[in-house]
Amino acid sequence: MWGLGVLILLLGAGALRVIQDPAELQVTAGDTVALGCRVEVAESEPVLRMEWQRDGGLGVLCGIRLQFVTHLPLSPCPRGAPGVLLAWHPPRATLSLPQVQGNDSGRYLCRVTLEI
């Protein structure tokens, strides 16, 4: 007879967790959209590589290298699509898309990598 077990997950060095919000968003053409990405890391003061991608093979909308503890005010994304803005207030990043149009619809993904 098998008993009930307990699963304990430990965050080891280099552990990373990324949480996006909102899960789904409906907007009207011309609106500004803000997409959130919260990053949790087990390391102290890591360096992150963050990329925002959109489905449909459109590639990277925004790519940046961040110091976890250094704030970045809302500004144009250094490597990204025109008009895309990014803010970083650890542990949260916000991607802003001003004046969205019908062709901006799709799934957006915040991809974060810990640099070693």
Secondary structure, DSSP 8 states (H G I E B T S, - for coil): ------------TT-EEEEEE-S-----TT--EEEEEEEEESSSS-EEEEEEEETTT--EEEEEEEETT--EEEEE-SEE-TT-EEEEETTEEEEEESS--GGG-S-EEEEEEE--
